């Protein structure tokens, strides 16, 4: 681990310091200089007139692009949107983002993100302030979960598809980046200190949220922000008025971040995000386990950007995330011994522990120069992530089916963005390497993954000058997880059968072709308004797709032994291929009177075995169409609006149905120091279930009508 980190640090630093500046770049393109400057202050101020969410620079961008400029399927959610959604869970933060779905089942504080039908085991990289969230626990339903309180987040960036492979290994589905609040976001111009308190009540589950924030600016080079949030919610009721057992929780979350500016061109951010959660798991509607979870993320992000040295735009991120989940039985439970498969009784108080630590280093630099009239943005860097999983507890407890072990994943890449007049080309190459092991087994592998994107802006007329077409071919590489490779033991409850490890499991390779269009137009209907649109069609072939397979003990070629239980085994194996395709649309119109938005996504997918057998992919989410409309009154002090979302049943899903949700909201800035927010989710009390929960042991229905009312007091000086 230390050697890997040292190599990455030395390599990136040497490259940045030794790369000579190009004299041609001294006449750097104005757009690039503006992007550099904007990157330093973006998201600290509201968008100017004529700008929309798609014009916000992506925090996740390595070259300072906005979503509308990106030749990829990218989305941005800013603080205004997050405030409007009054999110209690991460699921609510991502409402209407095309191609994105969130699975949470009854454990609402733990979420798993699905992008384009891919989720779990790192297929979607979830990142908080640069720190990978790799917690995993073997269970029915979602496998990989993360924990972050929406109250601590100021923006969310999403990049769909393996074009995101510059942000780390394994993200063949995409990347979701949560950026937490900073002091400069909180302090008004001229203030050296400020504080705020928020109280919120929700009718469904009869829950409360209390939040307090404080920021202090010591000088122009040093500031600090702290935030603490407490939530306490009971079990909610579904659309039929039935209480859904096990959906209540209480959580205490906190954030502490300081920003240090050692020089005019450099910045260091040190941060901590933590949470302490508790909830009750049920079995057959009866409380079965008491769960206590603690998550702590530590980050350090340093960047230095010097306009006088166009070859220098260096970023160094280091992080460590530790998640500890303790489970204690509330009632005696009949189980099976993980080694023998024989019945055992778990007495009250029996424990299972899941401790997952993830360390990471991410270093990159962008050099900007010009050759023969072609502008280059050459980005090169490397990253390393290490997982250390330790599980234990009472024999027969759940933790024995999430194997302990260590996994190391590293990579390096180079990407050049070339711009000439109406033509833009992005060419990149990434190298990935992984190794994983426990006390008995080990495996490793590596691969080169290319990317090529071509974008054209062919028109010059005023109405069509903002129309851009692009095409992309990109590959991504996901190594097997510890659980997929090393899971062993016998099924713990109900019936018993063996889980078989598979040290010969091959990595997945995602190969995506995408065709898209970006369009931006100002002054469409009236002066100062703006219209933005992004749309894309994609096709993703995932070779060696990993899926859980049931083997028969009656088949002598399966390797499944006869045991004390039913004559089957479960093992993760490489399916020949998964094929996923779909269409995505995101558009917004913004004017002085308000805004209107429309997003849509249609995803289809299936697997094909080596024998040519075709099966529906269970992780395909609902097709969605989301419309949003908002009106501004009283010199923008009052905003009212609503959202309508249609969800179409995925093909082959046994529990899903079509359903439509209607939400309404209002926000009133009564004074400079008092803001009142109201929201009604699922206004017509629809009874529905998330199709992604179809693999759980029981159908979990989502909340019925939920009314939210909040007030925020702010003070500063």
C-alpha positions in Angstrom: 0.0 0.0 0.0 2.7 2.5 1.0 4.7 1.7 -2.1 1.7 2.2 -4.4 0.9 5.6 -2.8 4.5 6.7 -3.0 4.7 5.8 -6.7 1.5 7.7 -7.5 2.6 10.8 -5.5 6.1 10.8 -7.1 4.8 10.2 -10.6 2.2 12.9 -10.6 4.5 15.4 -8.9 7.4 14.8 -11.2 5.2 15.0 -14.3 3.7 18.3 -13.1 7.1 19.8 -12.3 9.0 18.6 -15.3 6.4 19.3 -18.0 7.6 22.3 -19.9 5.2 25.2 -20.5 4.1 25.8 -24.1 4.6 29.3 -25.2 1.6 29.1 -27.5 -0.6 28.8 -24.5 0.5 32.2 -23.2 -2.2 33.4 -25.5 -4.5 30.8 -23.9 -8.1 30.5 -25.1 -10.4 32.8 -23.2 -12.8 30.0 -22.5 -10.2 28.0 -20.8 -9.1 30.9 -18.6 -12.7 31.7 -17.7 -13.2 28.0 -16.8 -10.1 28.1 -14.5 -11.3 31.1 -12.7 -14.9 29.8 -12.5 -13.7 26.6 -11.0 -12.3 28.5 -8.0 -15.6 30.1 -7.2 -18.3 28.0 -8.7 -21.2 27.0 -6.6 -20.4 29.8 -4.1 -22.7 32.2 -5.8 -26.0 31.9 -7.7 -26.0 31.4 -11.4 -26.0 34.7 -13.4 -28.9 35.7 -15.6 -29.2 33.5 -18.6 -27.6 30.5 -16.8 -29.2 27.2 -15.7 -28.2 24.2 -13.7 -26.6 22.7 -16.9 -24.4 25.8 -17.0 -22.9 25.1 -13.5 -19.3 23.8 -13.6 -19.1 20.2 -12.5 -17.1 19.7 -9.3 -16.2 16.3 -10.6 -14.9 17.7 -13.9 -11.1 17.3 -14.5 -11.1 20.1 -17.0 -13.6 22.6 -15.6 -16.5 21.8 -17.8 -20.2 22.6 -17.3 -22.8 19.8 -17.9 -24.0 21.4 -21.1 -20.4 21.6 -22.4 -19.5 18.0 -21.5 -19.4 15.5 -24.3 -20.9 12.9 -21.9 -24.1 12.3 -20.1 -23.6 14.5 -17.1 -26.0 16.2 -14.6 -25.6 18.7 -11.8 -27.8 19.3 -8.7 -27.1 22.5 -6.8 -28.0 23.9 -3.4 -31.2 25.5 -4.5 -32.5 22.2 -5.9 -31.5 20.3 -2.7 -33.2 22.9 -0.5 -36.4 22.6 -2.6 -36.4 18.8 -2.3 -36.1 18.9 1.5 -34.4 15.5 1.2 -34.5 13.1 4.2 -32.5 10.4 2.3 -30.1 10.3 -0.7 -33.0 8.9 -2.8 -34.8 12.2 -2.6 -31.7 14.2 -3.6 -31.5 12.5 -7.0 -35.2 12.9 -8.1 -35.5 13.2 -11.8 -31.9 12.7 -12.8 -32.1 10.7 -16.0 -30.7 7.2 -15.9 -30.3 7.2 -12.1 -32.3 5.2 -9.5 -31.7 4.7 -5.8 -32.5 1.5 -3.9 -33.1 1.8 -0.2 -35.7 -0.8 0.9 -36.8 -0.5 4.5 -33.4 0.6 5.7 -33.9 4.2 4.5 -30.6 5.5 5.8 -28.6 3.1 3.7 -28.8 3.6 -0.1 -27.5 2.0 -3.2 -27.3 3.9 -6.5 -28.2 2.4 -9.8 -27.0 4.0 -13.1 -28.2 2.6 -16.4 -29.1 -0.7 -14.8 -25.8 -1.3 -13.1 -25.3 -1.2 -9.4 -23.5 -2.8 -6.4 -19.9 -4.0 -5.9 -18.4 -0.7 -7.2 -20.1 -0.6 -10.6 -21.2 2.9 -9.6 -18.5 4.9 -7.8 -20.1 6.8 -5.0 -17.7 9.5 -3.8 -18.1 12.0 -0.9 -15.6 14.9 -1.0 -13.2 12.6 -3.0 -13.6 9.6 -0.7 -14.9 6.3 -2.2 -17.8 4.7 -0.3 -17.3 1.0 -0.6 -19.2 -0.5 2.3 -20.8 -3.8 1.5 -22.9 -6.3 3.4 -24.2 -9.6 2.0 -28.0 -9.7 2.1 -31.1 -10.0 0.1 -31.7 -6.9 -2.1 -29.0 -4.3 -2.3 -25.4 -5.3 -1.5 -23.4 -2.0 -1.6 -24.6 0.9 0.5 -23.4 4.3 1.6 -24.4 6.7 4.3 -24.5 10.5 3.9 -27.0 13.1 5.3 -28.5 15.4 2.6 -28.4 18.3 5.0 -24.5 18.3 4.7 -24.4 18.3 0.9 -24.2 21.5 -1.3 -24.1 19.8 -4.7 -24.3 16.5 -6.5 -22.6 15.6 -9.9 -23.5 12.6 -11.9 -21.6 11.2 -14.9 -23.1 8.2 -16.6 -21.2 5.4 -18.3 -17.5 4.4 -18.4 -16.4 7.8 -19.7 -16.1 8.4 -16.0 -13.1 6.1 -15.7 -10.8 9.0 -15.0 -12.5 9.2 -11.6 -11.4 5.7 -10.5 -11.4 2.1 -11.3 -14.5 0.0 -11.7 -17.1 2.6 -12.5 -18.5 0.9 -15.6 -22.0 2.3 -14.6 -20.9 5.9 -13.7 -19.9 8.2 -10.9 -21.9 10.1 -8.3 -20.0 12.8 -6.5 -21.4 14.4 -3.3 -19.7 17.7 -2.4 -20.2 19.0 1.1 -20.8 22.5 2.2 -17.9 25.0 2.7 -17.7 28.2 4.8 -17.5 30.3 1.7 -20.9 28.9 0.7 -22.4 29.9 4.0 -20.9 33.3 4.7 -22.3 36.4 3.0 -20.0 39.0 1.5 -18.4 41.0 4.3 -19.3 38.5 7.1 -16.6 37.0 9.3 -19.0 34.7 11.1 -22.5 33.3 10.7 -24.8 30.6 12.1 -28.1 29.1 11.4 -30.7 26.7 12.9 -33.3 24.6 11.1 -36.2 22.7 12.4 -38.4 20.5 10.3 -41.4 18.3 10.8 -42.7 15.4 8.6 -46.1 14.0 8.9 -45.5 10.5 7.6 -43.5 8.7 10.3 -44.0 11.8 12.4 -40.4 12.7 12.3 -38.2 15.7 13.2 -35.0 17.0 11.8 -32.9 19.6 13.7 -29.8 21.1 12.1 -27.3 23.8 13.3 -24.5 25.3 11.2 -21.7 27.7 12.1 -18.9 29.3 10.0 -16.0 31.6 10.9 -13.6 33.4 8.6 -10.3 34.0 10.4 -8.9 35.8 7.3 -8.9 35.6 3.6 -6.6 32.5 3.8 -8.4 30.5 6.5 -12.0 29.6 7.3 -13.9 26.8 9.0 -17.5 25.4 8.9 -19.3 23.0 11.3 -22.7 21.4 10.8 -24.6 19.0 13.1 -27.9 17.2 12.1 -30.2 15.0 14.2 -33.2 13.1 12.7 -35.7 11.0 14.5 -38.4 9.2 12.5 -40.9 6.5 13.2 -42.2 3.9 10.8 -44.0 5.4 7.8 -47.3 4.4 6.2 -47.6 3.4 2.6 -50.2 4.7 0.1 -52.9 2.3 1.6 -52.3 3.6 5.1 -50.5 0.5 6.3 -47.5 0.9 8.5 -44.3 -0.4 7.0 -42.4 -2.1 9.8 -38.7 -1.4 10.2 -38.7 2.0 8.4 -38.1 4.2 11.4 -34.6 5.4 12.3 -32.7 8.0 14.2 -29.4 9.5 13.0 -26.9 12.0 14.3 -24.6 13.4 11.5 -21.9 16.0 11.5 -19.5 17.9 9.3 -16.3 19.8 10.0 -14.4 21.4 7.2 -11.6 24.0 7.0 -10.2 25.7 3.9 -6.6 26.9 3.9 -5.1 29.0 1.1 -1.3 28.8 1.4 -0.9 31.0 -1.7 -2.9 33.0 -4.2 -3.0 30.0 -6.5 -3.4 27.1 -4.1 -6.0 25.7 -1.7 -6.2 22.9 0.9 -9.4 21.5 2.2 -9.5 19.3 5.2 -12.8 17.7 6.1 -14.6 15.2 8.3 -18.1 13.8 7.7 -19.6 11.4 10.2 -22.8 9.8 11.2 -24.2 7.6 13.9 -27.3 5.7 12.8 -29.7 3.3 14.4 -32.7 1.3 13.2 -34.5 -1.9 13.7 -34.6 -4.7 11.1 -37.7 -6.8 10.9 -38.4 -10.4 9.8 -41.9 -11.3 8.8 -43.0 -7.9 10.2 -41.6 -8.7 13.6 -38.5 -6.8 15.0 -35.5 -9.1 14.7 -32.3 -7.1 14.9 -31.1 -3.9 16.5 -28.6 -2.2 14.2 -26.1 0.4 15.1 -23.9 2.0 12.4 -21.1 4.5 12.6 -19.5 6.0 9.5 -16.5 8.4 9.5 -14.9 9.9 6.4 -11.7 12.0 6.5 -10.5 13.9 3.4 -7.7 16.2 2.3 -7.9 17.9 -1.0 -5.1 20.1 -2.4 -5.0 22.0 -5.7 -2.7 24.5 -7.2 -3.6 26.3 -10.4 -1.4 29.0 -11.9 -2.7 31.0 -14.9 0.9 32.1 -15.6 2.0 28.5 -15.9 -0.6 26.8 -18.2 1.0 23.4 -17.7 0.2 23.4 -13.9 -3.3 22.5 -12.7 -2.4 19.9 -10.0 -4.9 18.2 -7.7 -4.0 15.8 -4.9 -6.7 14.1 -2.9 -6.3 11.7 0.0 -9.1 10.0 2.0 -10.0 7.4 4.5 -13.5 6.1 5.2 -14.4 3.7 8.0 -17.9 2.2 8.4 -18.7 0.0 11.4 -22.1 -1.8 11.5 -23.1 -3.8 14.6 -26.1 -6.0 14.6 -27.7 -7.6 17.8 -30.6 -10.0 17.7 -33.7 -9.0 19.6 -35.4 -12.4 19.6 -34.1 -16.0 19.6 -33.5 -17.0 15.9 -33.2 -20.4 14.4 -30.2 -20.5 12.1 -27.7 -22.8 10.4 -24.1 -23.1 11.4 -22.0 -21.5 8.5 -19.5 -24.4 8.6 -21.6 -27.5 9.1 -25.0 -26.4 7.9 -26.6 -27.9 11.0 -29.3 -26.0 13.0 -28.2 -23.6 15.7 -30.2 -21.3 17.9 -29.0 -17.7 18.1 -30.0 -16.4 21.6 -31.1 -12.8 22.2 -28.1 -10.5 22.1 -26.1 -12.5 19.5 -23.9 -10.2 17.5 -22.6 -9.7 14.0 -20.0 -7.0 13.1 -19.1 -5.5 9.7 -16.1 -3.2 9.7 -15.0 -1.8 6.3 -12.1 0.6 5.9 -11.4 2.3 2.5 -8.3 4.4 1.9 -7.7 6.3 -1.3 -5.3 8.6 -3.1 -6.2 10.4 -6.3 -3.7 12.7 -8.2 -4.0 14.4 -11.5 -2.7 17.4 -13.4 -4.0 19.2 -16.5 -1.5 20.9 -18.9 -3.0 23.4 -21.4 -1.1 24.3 -24.6 -1.6 24.8 -28.3 -0.1 23.2 -31.4 -0.8 24.3 -34.9 -3.9 26.1 -33.9 -5.3 23.2 -31.9 -5.9 23.7 -28.2 -5.0 20.8 -25.9 -6.1 20.0 -22.4 -3.8 17.1 -21.5 -4.9 15.4 -18.2 -2.8 12.7 -16.6 -2.8 11.1 -13.2 -3.3 8.0 -11.1 -5.4 6.7 -8.3 -5.3 3.9 -5.7 -8.1 2.5 -3.5 -7.7 -0.1 -0.8 -10.5 -2.0 1.0 -9.9 -3.7 4.4 -12.9 -5.8 5.4 -13.3 -7.5 8.8 -16.4 -9.3 9.8 -17.2 -11.5 12.8 -19.6 -12.3 15.6 -21.7 -15.2 16.9 -21.6 -18.5 14.8 -24.6 -18.5 12.5 -24.8 -14.7 12.5 -25.1 -12.7 9.3 -21.5 -11.5 9.2 -20.1 -14.9 8.2 -21.5 -14.5 4.7 -19.6 -11.2 4.1 -16.0 -12.4 3.9 -13.1 -10.7 5.5 -10.2 -9.8 3.3 -8.2 -7.1 1.5 -8.5 -5.6 -2.0 -6.3 -3.1 -3.7 -7.2 -1.4 -6.9 -5.0 1.1 -8.7 -4.8 2.8 -12.1 -3.2 5.5 -14.2 -4.5 7.4 -17.2 -3.8 10.0 -19.8 -6.4 12.0 -21.7 -6.1 14.7 -24.3 -9.0 17.1 -25.1 -8.3 18.7 -28.5 -10.3 21.7 -29.6 -10.2 23.3 -33.1 -12.9 25.7 -34.2 -16.1 23.5 -34.6 -14.3 20.2 -33.8 -13.6 18.7 -30.4 -11.9 15.3 -29.8 -11.2 13.6 -26.5 -8.8 10.6 -26.6 -7.9 8.7 -23.4 -6.3 5.5 -22.2 -6.5 4.1 -18.7 -4.5 1.2 -17.1 -6.1 -0.7 -14.2 -4.6 -3.2 -11.8 -6.2 -5.1 -8.9 -5.5 -7.7 -6.3 -7.6 -9.3 -3.6 -6.9 -11.9 -1.0 -8.0 -13.6 2.3 -6.1 -16.2 4.3 -6.7 -18.9 1.8 -7.2 -17.4 -1.7 -6.0 -14.6 -3.8 -6.4 -13.3 -7.4 -5.3 -10.3 -9.5 -5.5 -8.8 -12.9 -5.0 -5.8 -15.1 -6.2 -4.2 -18.3 -5.9 -1.1 -20.7 -9.2 0.7 -21.4 -9.5 3.3 -24.2 -11.9 6.2 -24.8 -12.5 8.2 -27.9 -15.1 11.0 -28.3 -15.7 13.3 -31.2 -17.9 16.4 -31.0 -18.9 18.8 -33.7 -20.6 22.2 -33.6 -21.5 22.6 -37.3 -23.8 25.6 -37.4 -23.0 29.3 -37.2 -26.5 30.9 -37.2 -27.6 32.5 -33.9 -30.4 29.9 -33.3 -28.2 26.9 -34.0 -24.7 28.0 -32.9 -25.3 26.3 -29.6 -26.1 22.9 -31.2 -23.5 20.2 -30.7 -23.4 16.5 -31.7 -21.0 13.9 -30.2 -20.2 10.3 -30.4 -18.3 8.2 -27.9 -16.8 4.8 -27.5 -15.4 4.0 -24.0 -14.4 1.0 -22.0 -14.3 0.4 -18.3 -12.9 -2.4 -16.1 -14.4 -3.6 -12.8 -12.5 -6.0 -10.7 -14.5 -8.7 -8.7 -15.3 -7.7 -5.1 -14.2 -9.6 -2.0 -17.7 -11.0 -1.5 -18.2 -12.1 -5.1 -14.9 -13.9 -5.0 -14.6 -15.3 -1.5 -18.1 -15.7 -0.1 -18.5 -19.1 1.6 -20.5 -20.9 4.3 -24.1 -22.0 4.4 -27.3 -20.0 4.0 -28.2 -18.7 7.5 -31.9 -19.0 7.7 -35.1 -20.5 6.2 -33.4 -23.3 4.3 -29.7 -24.1 4.2 -27.4 -24.6 1.2 -23.7 -23.7 0.6 -22.3 -20.5 -0.8 -19.2 -21.4 -2.9 -16.2 -19.1 -3.4 -14.9 -18.5 -6.9 -11.3 -17.4 -7.0 -11.3 -17.8 -10.8 -13.8 -15.0 -11.2 -12.9 -12.7 -14.1 -13.3 -8.9 -14.0 -16.1 -7.2 -15.9 -15.4 -5.1 -19.0 -18.0 -2.5 -20.0 -17.9 -1.3 -23.6 -20.2 1.6 -24.3 -21.2 3.4 -27.5 -23.0 6.7 -27.0 -24.4 9.3 -29.4 -25.6 12.6 -27.9 -26.6 16.1 -28.5 -26.1 19.3 -26.5 -28.1 22.5 -27.2 -28.1 25.9 -25.5 -29.9 29.0 -26.5 -30.4 32.3 -24.7 -33.1 34.9 -25.2 -35.5 32.3 -26.6 -38.8 33.9 -25.6 -37.7 37.0 -23.6 -34.5 38.8 -22.8 -32.4 37.0 -20.3 -34.1 33.6 -20.5 -32.2 30.4 -21.2 -32.9 27.0 -22.7 -30.6 24.0 -22.3 -31.0 20.4 -23.5 -29.0 17.2 -23.3 -30.0 14.0 -24.9 -28.2 10.7 -25.6 -28.7 7.1 -26.8 -26.3 4.5 -25.3 -25.5 0.8 -25.8 -23.4 -1.0 -23.2 -22.0 -4.5 -23.6 -20.6 -5.8 -20.3 -18.4 -8.8 -21.0 -17.9 -11.4 -18.2 -20.8 -9.9 -16.3 -20.8 -11.2 -12.7 -24.1 -12.6 -11.4 -25.2 -15.0 -8.7 -26.0 -18.4 -10.1 -27.9 -21.4 -8.5 -26.1 -24.7 -9.0 -27.6 -28.2 -8.7 -26.0 -30.8 -6.6 -27.4 -33.4 -9.0 -25.2 -32.0 -11.8 -21.7 -33.6 -11.2 -20.1 -30.9 -13.3 -21.4 -28.0 -11.1 -19.0 -28.7 -8.2 -22.0 -28.3 -5.8 -21.7 -30.9 -3.0 -24.6 -32.7 -1.3 -25.1 -31.2 2.1 -27.5 -31.3 5.1 -29.9 -28.9 3.3 -31.5 -28.6 -0.1 -29.4 -29.9 -3.0 -28.3 -26.6 -4.5 -25.4 -24.2 -4.1 -25.0 -20.4 -4.8 -22.0 -19.0 -6.5 -21.0 -15.8 -8.3 -20.1 -16.6 -11.8 -19.2 -14.8 -15.1 -22.2 -14.6 -17.4 -21.1 -14.3 -21.0 -22.5 -10.8 -21.5 -25.0 -8.2 -20.3 -26.5 -6.0 -22.9 -28.0 -2.7 -21.8 -29.3 0.2 -24.0 -31.4 3.2 -23.5 -32.2 6.8 -24.1 -31.8 9.8 -21.7 -33.1 13.4 -21.9 -32.5 16.4 -19.6 -33.8 19.9 -20.4 -34.5 23.1 -18.6 -36.0 26.5 -19.4 -35.2 29.4 -17.0 -36.6 32.9 -17.0 -37.3 35.7 -14.6 -40.8 34.4 -13.9 -39.7 30.9 -13.1 -38.5 27.7 -14.7 -39.6 24.5 -16.3 -37.8 21.2 -16.7 -38.3 17.9 -18.4 -36.1 14.7 -18.0 -36.6 11.2 -19.2 -34.9 7.9 -19.3 -35.7 4.5 -20.8 -33.4 1.6 -20.0 -33.6 -2.0 -21.3 -31.2 -4.8 -20.5 -30.7 -8.6 -20.5 -28.0 -11.2 -20.0 -26.8 -13.8 -22.5 -25.1 -16.9 -21.2 -22.4 -18.9 -22.9 -25.1 -21.3 -24.1 -27.0 -18.4 -25.7 -29.8 -18.3 -23.1 -31.3 -14.8 -22.6 -32.7 -13.5 -19.3 -34.0 -10.1 -18.2 -31.6 -8.2 -16.1 -33.0 -7.8 -12.6 -31.3 -4.4 -11.9 -33.1 -2.5 -14.7 -34.9 0.4 -13.1 -38.2 2.0 -14.1 -38.4 4.0 -17.2 -39.1 7.6 -16.0 -40.5 10.9 -17.3 -40.2 13.8 -14.8 -41.7 17.2 -15.3 -40.9 20.2 -13.1 -42.4 23.6 -13.0 -41.8 26.6 -10.6 -42.9 30.2 -10.4 -41.1 33.1 -8.7 -43.0 35.9 -7.0 -42.3 38.9 -4.7 -39.0 39.7 -6.2 -37.9 36.0 -6.0 -38.7 35.8 -2.3 -41.5 33.3 -3.0 -41.1 30.2 -5.1 -43.9 27.7 -5.6 -44.1 24.7 -8.0 -44.5 21.0 -8.4 -43.1 17.8 -9.9 -44.8 15.0 -11.8 -43.0 11.7 -12.4 -44.2 8.8 -14.4 -42.6 5.4 -13.7 -43.0 2.5 -16.2 -42.7 -1.1 -15.2 -39.3 -2.7 -16.2 -39.7 -5.8 -18.4 -39.7 -9.1 -16.5 -39.9 -7.5 -13.0 -42.3 -9.6 -10.8 -43.3 -6.9 -8.4 -43.3 -3.6 -10.3 -46.2 -1.7 -11.7 -46.6 1.6 -13.5 -47.2 4.5 -11.2 -47.2 8.3 -11.2 -46.1 10.6 -8.4 -47.1 14.2 -7.9 -45.2 16.5 -5.5 -45.7 20.2 -4.6 -43.4 22.7 -2.9 -43.2 26.3 -1.7 -40.3 28.3 -0.3 -40.6 31.8 1.2 -37.7 34.0 2.2 -39.7 36.0 4.7 -36.8 38.2 5.9 -33.0 38.2 5.4 -32.8 35.9 8.4 -35.9 33.8 8.2 -36.9 31.2 5.5 -39.9 28.9 5.5 -40.1 25.8 3.3 -43.1 23.5 2.6 -43.3 20.3 0.6 -45.8 17.6 -0.1 -44.5 14.3 -1.5 -46.7 11.7 -3.1 -49.6 14.1 -3.0 -52.2 11.6 -4.2 -51.1 8.9 -1.7 -50.1 6.3 -4.4 -49.2 2.8 -3.2 -46.1 1.8 -5.1 -42.9 -0.2 -4.7 -39.4 0.4 -6.1 -38.8 -2.3 -8.8 -35.2 -2.7 -7.6 -36.5 -4.2 -4.4 -38.0 -7.1 -6.3 -35.1 -9.3 -5.2 -35.8 -8.8 -1.5 -37.6 -11.4 0.6 -40.7 -9.2 1.0 -42.2 -6.4 -1.1 -41.4 -3.0 0.5 -43.9 -0.3 -0.3 -42.7 3.3 -0.4 -44.1 6.2 1.7 -47.6 7.5 1.0 -48.4 11.2 1.3 -45.8 13.0 3.3 -46.0 16.7 4.3 -42.9 18.6 5.3 -42.7 22.0 7.0 -39.4 23.7 7.9 -38.1 27.0 9.2 -34.5 28.3 9.1 -33.2 31.2 11.2 -29.9 32.7 10.2 -27.6 35.3 11.8 -24.2 36.6 11.1 -21.9 39.6 11.2 
